[in-house]
Amino acid sequence: MSTTYFLTGSGTLVDDAPATTTQDITTAVAETIDTDYDHADAPSTDGVTGDYAAAIVISTASPDHQISVAWARLNSGGTPQNTSSFTSEQTSAVGTLNFSASSVDLGTWAAGDRLRIIVRTRDTRSMGGGTRTTTYDIGSAGSTTTAPWTAAAEPVVVTLASATASFTAQAVSPTLAAVGLQLTPTAVTVAAQAVSPTTAAAAVTLSSVALTFTGQALSPQAPVAVPLSPATLNVAAQPLSPTAGGVTAELAPTSVTLTAEALSPTPAAAIVALSPATVTTSGQALTPTVAALTVTLTPVVLDLAAQTLQPSGGGGAVQLASAAVTFEAQQLAPVQPVVLTAANLTVEAQGLSPTVAGAPVVVTAAPATVNLAAVVLTLGGAVDQVDRIVIDASVTRPVVPGSKDYQRVEASV
């Protein structure tokens, strides 16, 4: 097994043949010139001990030049870690000079380590004047080196990792299995951007310190994780729409602000999880539509304004479990269980309307305060688990503990 790389006129090694050109090496009397050619990223951990070869193609020769080669292992920063001995010298001549070395051990190849080939041109004159030139050919029929490994087929990764990345009307769409799309710079601004891996096991990872989306579509279509986990996340007019079984859309930064945002997983077992320290949602729709879906909102502070939470498949649940929950003009209209477990719950102009028997509205964990103002509370058949309800400074209690029948009592009770 082996891999062949091409030498370029810019001092690099590349996987595919570069444009045809030449490279002149000119020496003075008794001068030796070492010319380095470095690969940008190979072989990394694929490097092994073995046999190396080089084919140096010469179009203009000087009989006063002796040519030899050596190979080296560089670390990711370009610093040589180990260098082989130089091969035996050959006299510069028009045509191809072939060099080889057996069982070359350049040490253990670590992640990011790179190959270098060194072509040495030595002027053998001891006296006289002037210069001598040897010309190396570059291109599909040009100079090459062969290394003793075959690079393993790896998942394709599209990585955007600059200090600042801005995208406008940009489509990033890897389409191969196990593709990873990673956006990990310090700041990411995405405008009218489509990030659409479309194969199984693809991942969209957005994990910068600051992340802003405007008119952005994240639409993986297979068992994909869409994690959004920077310190600050602002999403405006953004659809997050995983559309295959087992998909998870996760928003877990320190702060999340969602404006006119749609989170709409549509297959069974999908989960929408919002769990930053602070979540503010305005005009936001969280609408899982398949059985067994769960919408989980578990930050420290949660403010929902003009918010609709409408799981509509059997077995779905809306879980609101933050330390403090405030709802204004909020509609909770699931047809399965709604669980409210915050320490403090305030609901204004709020409709709590489960519409299927056995789908209670449950206020648990003995919240310190539950205030319902101008609220319609409609229970569809299950026993209400609320001990008492405060509405407009009046108190209702069950006629019989655990029953669904309430009677108004004095506000002072």
Summary of the structure (lengths in Angstrom):
residues: 413
radius of gyration: 33.7
end to end distance: 85.4
largest distance: 117.3
contacts: 1351
relative contact order: 0.08
helix: 1%
strand: 50%
